[in-house]
């Protein structure tokens, strides 16, 4: 695909369930198109980690909202191994490893369910277009963050397969409970965006999944 086929600030939205391959495939697509990769889940994880550091009860919506209003953050675009990615820094620091712990994983869905947090996050995520064309992955990109984009994808896989993937990463997480919390939250629940191409990749490799996404994008951008 040539650059003149692409509009400025094109956004490719990749939503889906936990362990459905959103991050891996979004990175592959971003690299293939020389787009900037944005992991919105990492942003929510960063807030969950921050709350833990400040001993904020993640079950207390008012306390989480207050923490979100007070923390000092910046967006930074960094390049590593040929991939440009946006990071949300807290006081100039990106907690790359800390946000992937089991403790943070258990807290993030509670933080993400707070309405004022989602309002804050959507604003910041939309600001990421200042870095250029985006491949943004999460749970509400095509429904809430960039509903206007024509390039929407929704990834899923069987629960057993997703649980196997999590375990292979050394993470123990109750994905069924996470799915329920994500889909039943009052604000921006996890759902298939209108017009999204749904891909169940239970029996697919990352290369096959990302290849299918790229094929769809290229056919639409002709």
C-alpha positions in Angstrom: 0.0 0.0 0.0 1.4 3.4 -0.9 1.3 6.3 1.4 -0.8 8.4 -1.0 -3.6 5.8 -0.5 -3.8 6.8 3.1 -5.4 9.8 4.7 -3.7 11.7 7.5 -4.7 10.5 10.9 -6.2 7.2 9.7 -7.2 5.1 12.7 -7.5 1.3 12.6 -9.5 0.1 15.6 -8.9 -3.4 16.9 -11.2 -4.4 19.7 -11.8 -7.8 21.4 -11.9 -10.0 24.4 -8.9 -10.6 26.7 -6.2 -12.8 25.2 -7.8 -12.7 21.7 -4.5 -11.5 20.2 -5.3 -7.8 20.1 -1.8 -6.6 21.1 0.2 -9.0 18.9 -1.9 -8.4 15.8 -2.1 -4.7 16.3 1.6 -4.5 16.5 2.0 -6.6 13.4 -0.4 -4.4 11.5 1.2 -1.2 12.7 4.6 -2.4 11.6 3.4 -3.5 8.2 1.8 -0.1 7.6 4.3 2.0 9.4 1.5 3.3 11.7 1.8 4.2 15.4 0.6 1.5 17.8 -1.5 2.4 20.8 -2.4 -0.1 23.6 -5.3 1.5 25.4 -5.4 -1.4 27.9 -1.9 -0.4 29.0 -3.3 3.1 29.8 -5.9 1.6 32.1 -3.3 -0.7 33.6 -1.1 2.2 34.3 -3.9 3.9 36.3 -4.6 0.7 38.2 -0.9 0.4 39.0 -0.8 4.1 40.1 -3.8 3.5 42.4 -2.0 0.5 43.9 1.1 2.6 44.5 -0.9 5.3 46.2 -2.9 2.8 48.1 -6.2 3.8 46.5 -9.0 1.3 46.8 -9.8 0.3 43.2 -13.3 -0.7 44.3 -14.0 2.9 45.4 -15.1 4.8 42.3 -14.8 8.2 43.9 -11.3 7.6 45.1 -10.2 6.2 41.7 -11.7 9.3 40.0 -9.8 11.6 42.4 -6.6 9.8 41.6 -7.2 10.1 37.9 -7.8 13.8 38.2 -4.6 14.4 40.2 -1.9 12.2 38.6 0.6 13.9 36.3 0.8 12.2 32.9 2.3 12.8 29.5 2.0 10.9 26.2 5.2 9.9 24.5 5.8 8.2 21.2 8.8 5.9 21.3 10.4 3.6 18.7 11.7 0.1 19.5 12.6 -2.7 17.1 10.9 -0.9 14.2 7.6 -0.3 16.0 6.5 3.2 17.0 4.2 3.1 20.1 2.5 5.6 22.4 3.2 5.3 26.1 1.4 7.0 28.9 4.0 8.2 31.4 3.3 9.0 35.1 5.6 11.6 36.4 7.9 10.9 33.4 8.0 7.1 34.1 6.5 4.3 32.1 5.8 1.2 34.3 6.2 -1.3 31.5 6.8 -4.4 33.6 4.8 -3.4 36.7 1.5 -3.1 34.7 1.6 -6.7 33.6 1.6 -8.3 37.1 -1.3 -10.5 38.2 -2.1 -7.9 40.9 -2.6 -5.2 38.3 -4.5 -7.5 36.0 -7.0 -8.2 38.8 -7.5 -4.5 39.5 -7.7 -3.0 36.0 -11.3 -4.0 35.1 -12.5 -2.3 38.3 -10.7 0.9 37.4 -11.8 0.8 33.8 -15.5 0.6 34.9 -15.4 4.1 36.5 -17.2 6.5 34.2 -15.0 9.5 34.9 -11.9 7.4 34.2 -13.2 6.3 30.8 -14.1 9.9 30.0 -10.5 10.9 30.9 -9.0 8.0 28.9 -11.0 8.7 25.8 -9.8 12.2 25.7 -6.2 11.2 26.0 -6.6 8.4 23.5 -8.0 10.7 20.9 -5.0 13.0 21.4 -2.8 10.2 20.2 -3.6 11.3 16.6 -1.0 14.0 17.1 1.6 11.3 16.5 0.1 10.3 13.1 -1.8 7.3 11.7 -2.8 4.9 14.4 -3.5 1.2 15.0 -5.3 1.4 18.4 -6.4 -1.7 20.3 -8.7 -2.1 23.3 -12.2 -2.8 24.2 -14.2 0.3 23.1 -12.1 1.8 20.3 -14.7 1.2 17.5 -17.7 1.9 19.7 -16.5 4.8 21.9 -13.1 6.3 21.1 -13.1 6.4 17.3 -16.6 5.3 16.3 -16.2 7.3 13.1 -13.4 5.2 11.6 -14.3 2.8 8.8 -11.5 0.4 9.7 -12.9 -1.6 12.6 -12.0 -5.2 13.7 -13.2 -7.3 16.5 -11.0 -10.3 17.6 -12.2 -13.2 19.7 -11.3 -16.8 20.4 -12.8 -19.7 22.4 -12.4 -19.3 26.2 -10.3 -22.4 26.5 -7.9 -21.1 23.9 -7.7 -17.7 25.4 -7.0 -19.2 28.8 -4.3 -21.3 27.3 -2.6 -18.2 25.8 -2.8 -16.4 29.2 -1.2 -19.4 31.0 1.5 -19.6 28.3 2.4 -16.0 29.2 2.7 -16.9 32.8 -0.5 -15.1 33.8 -3.3 -16.7 35.8 -6.5 -14.7 35.2 -10.2 -15.6 35.4 -11.1 -14.6 31.8 -14.7 -15.6 32.1 -15.1 -13.2 35.1 -13.2 -10.5 33.2 -15.4 -11.0 30.1 -18.5 -10.6 32.3 -17.2 -7.4 33.9 -16.2 -5.9 30.6 -19.4 -6.7 28.8 -21.8 -5.7 31.7 -20.2 -2.4 32.8 -22.5 0.6 32.6 -20.2 2.8 30.5 -18.7 1.7 27.1 -19.2 -2.0 27.6 -17.3 -4.5 25.5 -19.3 -5.2 22.3 -18.8 -5.7 18.6 -18.6 -2.2 17.0 -21.1 -1.4 14.2 -19.5 -2.3 10.9 -16.6 -4.2 12.4 -15.1 -7.3 10.8 -15.3 -10.1 13.4 -12.4 -12.6 13.4 -12.4 -15.7 15.6 -8.7 -16.7 15.6 -9.0 -19.8 17.8 -7.4 -21.9 15.1 -5.3 -19.2 13.5 -1.7 -18.0 13.9 -0.9 -14.3 14.5 0.5 -14.1 11.0 -2.8 -15.5 9.6 -4.9 -13.1 11.7 -2.8 -10.0 10.9 -2.7 -11.0 7.3 -6.5 -11.2 7.2 -6.7 -7.7 8.8 -4.2 -6.2 6.3 -6.0 -7.8 3.4 -9.3 -6.2 4.5 -7.6 -2.8 5.0 -6.0 -2.8 1.6 -9.2 -3.8 -0.1 -11.0 -0.9 1.5 -8.3 1.6 0.9 -8.0 1.0 -2.9 
